[in-house]
Amino acid sequence: MKIACICCTLRRPLELANAVACFLAQDYPAELRELIILDDDPDPESGWQNQAGNGWRIVRTLDRSPNLGHKHNRLAELAAETDADAIAIWDDDDIYAPWHLSAMAAALRVSRWAAPSIVWSNYHKTRGVPLVAEVATGRFHGAWGCRLEAWEACGGWPNTERQTFDQEFGQRLAMLGKPSDPCMFERPSYVYRWNGGNVSGMGEGWHGRMLEMRPPTKPGRMRALFDEEAAGILRNIGA
């Protein structure tokens, strides 16, 4: 099964460098995986340019998506143009252990979509606990994957500004059947970084405000690199 990891990014070069490093560290066969990154920064003086590396590529457009649901669908369309069988969401501000895609592929062989029952989280970091296991049922969209035919059959992500776009996508997938659990095949592989800029609580118009919240960047060439926090967390979970 070939899996296309789809990654939305906007003015977060350090986070994206970490996301690419996570992809390159995957133990799933290189010929059966790719990473497609979409940067829709509308400022021609800012953002990434079209680039490609070992299994990954950045697609740059000045045509800003109206919302993240729309942006994810654009990425799924790019994946559908390749020989990929499935897509895996690859958030630019989170962490993926090296066995993430192997577990995802195992899960997608038995179901049309996959969502883990347990993920790692650094939600309690400020209270002195560096990492905890969290029940993930119905949550943590960044750890989900589906076959491309399931994405098409369910109608994809809703084209909405609502912050619940991810949960609504899960509801659409659930109409096709229950998800399989990658944690049945491997230990948890996804780390949600609560300090990574999640949109919870940002209110109406949150997608448009991302441009205001993040200064323009000129990152140049992509250099895949784990940040210090990610490197430490991966050591903690035995990667």
C-alpha positions as CSV (number, residue, x, y, z in Angstrom):
1,M,0.0,0.0,0.0
2,K,1.4,3.3,-1.0
3,I,0.6,6.1,1.4
4,A,0.7,9.8,0.6
5,C,1.3,11.9,3.7
6,I,-0.5,15.3,3.3
7,C,0.8,18.3,5.1
8,C,-0.7,21.8,5.4
9,T,1.8,24.5,6.3
10,L,1.9,28.3,6.6
11,R,4.8,30.4,7.9
12,R,6.2,27.7,10.2
13,P,9.6,26.8,8.8
14,L,11.1,25.3,11.9
15,E,8.0,23.1,12.5
16,L,8.0,22.0,8.9
17,A,11.7,21.0,9.1
18,N,10.8,18.8,12.0
19,A,7.8,17.3,10.1
20,V,10.0,16.4,7.2
21,A,12.6,14.9,9.5
22,C,9.8,12.7,11.0
23,F,8.8,11.6,7.5
24,L,12.4,10.7,6.5
25,A,12.8,8.6,9.7
26,Q,9.9,6.4,8.9
27,D,10.6,2.6,8.7
28,Y,7.9,2.1,6.1
29,P,9.5,1.3,2.7
30,A,10.6,4.5,0.9
31,E,9.1,3.4,-2.4
32,L,5.7,3.1,-0.7
33,R,5.5,6.6,0.9
34,E,5.6,10.2,-0.1
35,L,5.1,13.5,1.7
36,I,3.1,16.3,-0.1
37,I,3.3,19.7,1.5
38,L,1.1,22.6,0.5
39,D,2.2,26.2,1.3
40,D,-0.5,28.7,0.3
41,D,1.1,31.9,1.7
42,P,-0.4,34.6,-0.5
43,D,2.6,36.9,0.0
44,P,4.9,36.4,-3.0
45,E,7.8,37.6,-0.9
46,S,7.1,35.0,1.9
47,G,7.0,31.2,2.3
48,W,8.5,28.2,0.7
49,Q,9.2,27.8,-3.0
50,N,8.5,24.6,-4.9
51,Q,11.1,22.1,-3.7
52,A,11.5,18.3,-3.6
53,G,13.7,15.9,-1.8
54,N,13.9,12.2,-0.9
55,G,10.2,11.3,-1.2
56,W,8.9,14.7,-0.2
57,R,7.8,17.8,-2.2
58,I,6.6,21.3,-1.4
59,V,3.8,22.7,-3.6
60,R,3.6,26.4,-3.4
61,T,0.6,28.5,-4.5
62,L,-0.3,32.1,-3.9
63,D,-4.0,31.0,-4.0
64,R,-4.9,31.0,-0.3
65,S,-7.4,28.3,0.7
66,P,-10.5,29.7,2.4
67,N,-10.2,27.2,5.2
68,L,-8.3,24.1,6.3
69,G,-10.9,21.7,5.1
70,H,-10.5,23.1,1.6
71,K,-6.7,23.0,2.0
72,H,-6.7,19.3,3.0
73,N,-8.9,18.5,0.0
74,R,-6.4,20.2,-2.3
75,L,-3.7,18.0,-0.9
76,A,-5.8,14.9,-1.3
77,E,-6.4,15.8,-4.9
78,L,-2.6,16.0,-5.4
79,A,-2.2,12.6,-3.8
80,A,-4.9,11.2,-6.1
81,E,-2.9,12.3,-9.1
82,T,-0.1,9.9,-8.1
83,D,-0.2,6.2,-7.6
84,A,-1.0,6.4,-3.9
85,D,-3.6,4.1,-2.4
86,A,-4.2,6.1,0.8
87,I,-3.5,9.4,2.6
88,A,-2.2,10.0,6.1
89,I,-2.6,13.4,7.7
90,W,0.8,14.9,8.6
91,D,0.5,18.0,10.7
92,D,3.5,20.3,10.5
93,D,3.5,21.1,14.3
94,D,3.3,17.6,15.7
95,I,5.6,14.6,16.0
96,Y,5.4,11.2,14.3
97,A,7.4,8.2,15.5
98,P,9.3,6.1,12.9
99,W,6.7,3.3,13.0
100,H,3.7,5.6,12.4
101,L,3.2,4.7,8.7
102,S,3.9,1.0,9.2
103,A,1.1,0.9,11.8
104,M,-1.2,3.1,9.6
105,A,-0.7,0.7,6.6
106,A,-1.5,-2.3,8.7
107,A,-4.7,-0.6,9.9
108,L,-5.8,0.5,6.4
109,R,-5.4,-3.0,5.1
110,V,-8.4,-4.0,7.3
111,S,-10.6,-0.9,7.2
112,R,-11.3,2.1,4.9
113,W,-9.9,4.5,7.5
114,A,-7.8,4.5,10.6
115,A,-7.7,6.4,13.8
116,P,-5.6,5.5,16.9
117,S,-7.1,4.7,20.3
118,I,-4.1,6.2,22.2
119,V,-1.8,9.1,21.4
120,W,1.0,10.8,23.2
121,S,0.5,14.4,24.4
122,N,2.6,17.0,26.1
123,Y,-0.6,18.8,27.4
124,H,0.6,18.6,31.0
125,K,4.1,19.9,30.3
126,T,3.5,23.1,32.3
127,R,2.7,20.9,35.4
128,G,6.0,19.1,35.2
129,V,4.9,16.0,33.3
130,P,6.6,15.9,30.0
131,L,4.4,13.4,28.2
132,V,1.2,11.5,28.8
133,A,-0.9,8.9,27.0
134,E,-4.3,10.2,26.1
135,V,-7.4,8.4,24.9
136,A,-7.8,9.5,21.3
137,T,-11.2,8.0,20.3
138,G,-12.9,10.6,18.1
139,R,-10.0,13.1,18.6
140,F,-6.6,14.0,17.2
141,H,-7.3,14.4,13.5
142,G,-3.5,14.7,12.8
143,A,-3.2,11.0,13.5
144,W,-5.9,9.8,11.1
145,G,-5.5,8.2,7.7
146,C,-7.9,6.8,5.0
147,R,-7.8,5.1,1.7
148,L,-8.2,7.5,-1.2
149,E,-11.4,5.9,-2.3
150,A,-12.9,6.5,1.1
151,W,-11.9,10.2,1.0
152,E,-13.7,10.4,-2.3
153,A,-16.7,8.3,-1.2
154,C,-17.4,10.4,1.9
155,G,-17.0,13.7,0.1
156,G,-13.8,14.7,1.7
157,W,-13.3,17.5,4.3
158,P,-16.2,20.0,4.7
159,N,-15.5,23.3,3.0
160,T,-16.1,25.3,6.2
161,E,-14.5,27.9,8.5
162,R,-15.8,26.0,11.5
163,Q,-13.2,24.8,13.9
164,T,-15.0,21.4,14.0
165,F,-14.0,20.7,10.3
166,D,-11.9,17.8,11.4
167,Q,-14.6,16.2,13.5
168,E,-17.1,16.6,10.7
169,F,-14.6,14.8,8.4
170,G,-14.5,12.0,10.9
171,Q,-18.3,11.8,11.0
172,R,-18.3,11.6,7.2
173,L,-15.8,8.7,7.3
174,A,-17.7,7.0,10.0
175,M,-20.7,6.7,7.6
176,L,-18.5,4.3,5.6
177,G,-17.8,2.1,8.7
178,K,-15.7,1.9,11.8
179,P,-12.1,2.9,11.7
180,S,-9.3,0.5,12.4
181,D,-6.8,1.2,15.2
182,P,-3.1,1.5,14.4
183,C,-2.4,0.8,18.1
184,M,-3.6,-2.8,17.5
185,F,-0.5,-3.3,15.4
186,E,2.1,-1.1,17.1
187,R,2.6,1.1,20.1
188,P,1.2,4.7,19.9
189,S,3.1,6.7,17.3
190,Y,1.7,10.2,17.3
191,V,2.6,13.0,19.6
192,Y,0.2,16.0,19.8
193,R,2.0,19.2,20.8
194,W,-0.5,21.4,22.6
195,N,2.0,24.3,22.4
196,G,2.3,24.0,18.6
197,G,-0.4,26.5,17.8
198,N,-3.6,24.5,17.8
199,V,-6.8,26.5,16.8
200,S,-9.0,25.6,19.8
201,G,-10.6,28.6,21.3
202,M,-9.6,31.0,18.5
203,G,-13.2,31.7,17.6
204,E,-14.8,32.9,14.4
205,G,-12.4,33.9,11.6
206,W,-9.5,31.9,13.0
207,H,-8.2,30.7,9.6
208,G,-7.9,34.2,8.3
209,R,-6.1,35.4,11.5
210,M,-3.3,32.9,10.9
211,L,-1.7,35.3,8.5
212,E,-1.8,38.1,11.1
213,M,-0.4,35.8,13.9
214,R,2.5,34.5,11.9
215,P,5.1,36.9,10.5
216,P,6.2,36.4,6.8
217,T,9.2,34.1,6.3
218,K,11.9,33.4,3.7
219,P,13.0,30.0,4.7
220,G,15.1,29.2,1.6
221,R,16.0,25.6,1.1
222,M,14.4,22.9,3.1
223,R,16.7,21.3,5.7
224,A,15.0,18.4,7.5
225,L,15.9,18.7,11.2
226,F,14.4,17.5,14.5
227,D,13.9,20.3,17.0
228,E,15.2,19.8,20.5
229,E,11.8,19.0,22.0
230,A,10.9,16.5,19.3
231,A,14.3,14.7,19.6
232,G,13.8,14.4,23.4
233,I,10.2,13.2,23.0
234,L,11.2,10.6,20.5
235,R,13.9,9.3,22.8
236,N,11.3,9.1,25.6
237,I,8.9,6.9,23.6
238,G,11.7,4.6,22.4
239,A,12.2,5.9,18.8
